[in-house]
Amino acid sequence: MSVAVSMDWDDLHATLGRIAAVGLHPEGVLAAIGLPLEDSTRQRFDSGRDPDGVDWQSYAPLNPLYAAVEKQGVGILVESGKLRGSIRSVVVGSELLVGSDEVYAPVHQFGAVIQPRNGRYLSFMMGGHLWHVDSVLIEARPYLGLSEEDRVRIIEELEAALLRAIGGDGGV
């Protein structure tokens, strides 16, 4: 004894094709993910916290002289707003990049030792005094990365894209 099952496979093939298109051409989904990640990164500047929620001040306290002249009520890394304002997302092939093209952005993300390029000392004004030093340590204050909320948003956007593909309304 046997049972025969027959059906029109066109709808199934079309649905599988739309699902595959999400993976083969992810640019639209990645772009949709990028904007919330930009916002999340900018919010870190407002809260002064890294992607894991750790306060930047817990990495290393500010130099007391710098802290004394820092604009009151403005968190670290946001005095001018330039770094915060430079956060962008871009889709390159099958990758989503979120970050800043400011030359000093990696210094704040990873930390660095700043040394003089010309001359023996770095010279700068701080706390009303002229300083001449061999180097300056800039502690890392990570602002790029994925928080748990970011991960949830990414999964939600991917699920929505797949549901649109299954439903056949064309959006990827």
C-alpha positions in Angstrom: 0.0 0.0 0.0 1.2 3.5 -0.7 0.0 7.1 -0.5 0.6 9.6 -3.2 1.0 13.2 -2.4 1.0 15.8 -5.1 1.1 19.6 -5.0 2.0 22.6 -6.9 5.6 23.3 -5.9 5.8 26.8 -7.5 4.7 28.6 -4.3 7.2 26.7 -2.2 10.0 27.4 -4.7 9.1 31.0 -4.8 9.1 31.2 -1.0 12.4 29.4 -0.7 13.9 31.8 -3.3 12.8 34.8 -1.3 14.3 33.3 1.9 17.5 32.6 0.1 17.6 36.2 -1.3 17.8 37.5 2.3 21.1 35.7 2.7 22.4 36.2 -0.8 21.6 39.9 -0.9 21.6 41.1 2.7 22.2 44.8 2.0 18.7 45.9 2.8 18.5 44.0 6.1 22.0 45.2 7.1 21.1 48.8 6.3 17.9 48.5 8.4 20.1 47.1 11.3 22.7 49.9 10.9 20.5 52.9 11.9 19.5 51.5 15.3 23.1 50.6 16.0 24.2 54.2 15.2 21.6 55.4 17.7 22.7 52.9 20.3 26.3 54.0 19.9 25.4 57.7 20.2 23.4 56.8 23.4 26.6 55.5 24.9 28.2 58.9 24.7 25.1 60.3 26.6 25.3 57.6 29.3 29.1 57.4 29.4 28.9 53.6 29.3 30.5 50.9 27.1 28.4 48.3 25.2 28.4 46.1 28.3 27.0 48.9 30.4 30.3 49.5 32.2 30.8 53.2 33.2 33.8 54.7 31.3 35.0 56.2 34.6 35.5 52.7 36.0 38.2 52.1 33.4 40.4 54.8 34.8 39.5 58.1 36.5 40.1 61.3 34.6 43.3 63.2 35.3 42.2 65.5 38.1 43.6 68.6 36.3 41.5 67.6 33.2 38.5 66.9 35.3 38.7 70.3 36.9 38.5 72.1 33.5 36.2 69.7 31.8 32.9 71.3 30.9 30.6 70.7 33.8 27.6 68.4 33.1 29.2 67.1 29.8 30.5 63.5 29.9 33.9 62.4 28.8 34.3 62.0 25.0 31.4 64.5 24.3 32.9 67.9 25.1 32.9 69.0 21.4 30.4 66.4 20.2 32.5 65.7 17.1 33.2 62.0 17.8 29.6 61.3 18.8 28.4 63.2 15.7 30.6 61.3 13.4 29.1 57.8 14.1 27.9 56.3 10.8 26.9 52.9 9.4 27.7 51.7 6.0 27.0 48.4 4.2 30.0 47.0 2.3 29.0 43.9 0.4 27.7 41.5 3.1 29.1 43.4 6.0 27.7 46.2 8.1 30.3 48.6 9.5 29.4 51.0 12.3 32.0 53.5 13.5 33.7 56.9 13.0 36.2 58.1 10.5 37.6 60.6 12.9 41.4 60.1 13.1 41.3 59.9 16.9 38.4 57.5 17.1 40.6 54.4 17.7 42.5 56.2 20.4 39.3 56.5 22.5 38.0 53.0 21.6 41.2 51.1 22.4 43.4 53.6 24.4 46.8 54.7 23.3 50.1 56.3 24.4 50.6 59.6 22.7 54.2 60.5 22.1 55.8 63.6 20.5 56.4 63.4 16.7 58.7 66.4 16.6 60.8 67.4 19.5 61.5 65.8 22.9 58.2 66.6 24.7 54.5 67.0 24.2 53.5 70.5 25.3 50.0 71.5 26.2 48.0 73.7 28.6 45.9 72.0 31.3 44.7 73.4 34.6 46.1 76.8 33.8 49.7 75.4 33.4 51.9 74.6 30.5 53.0 71.0 30.6 56.0 69.4 28.9 55.8 65.6 29.1 57.4 62.6 27.4 54.0 60.9 26.7 50.4 60.9 27.6 48.3 57.7 28.3 44.8 57.9 27.0 42.7 55.2 28.6 40.3 53.2 26.5 36.7 54.1 26.8 35.0 51.7 24.4 31.9 53.1 22.6 31.7 50.7 19.7 30.3 47.2 20.0 27.1 45.3 20.6 25.1 45.6 23.7 22.6 42.9 24.6 19.8 45.2 23.4 21.6 45.6 20.1 21.8 41.8 19.7 18.1 41.5 20.4 17.3 44.2 17.8 19.5 42.5 15.2 17.7 39.2 15.7 14.3 40.9 15.5 15.2 42.6 12.3 16.5 39.3 10.8 13.3 37.5 11.9 11.1 40.3 10.4 13.0 40.0 7.1 12.5 36.3 7.0 8.8 36.7 7.8 8.4 39.2 5.0 10.1 36.7 2.7 7.9 33.8 3.8 4.8 36.1 3.5 5.8 37.1 0.0 5.4 40.8 0.4 8.8 41.3 -1.2 10.6 43.4 1.4 14.0 42.1 2.3 
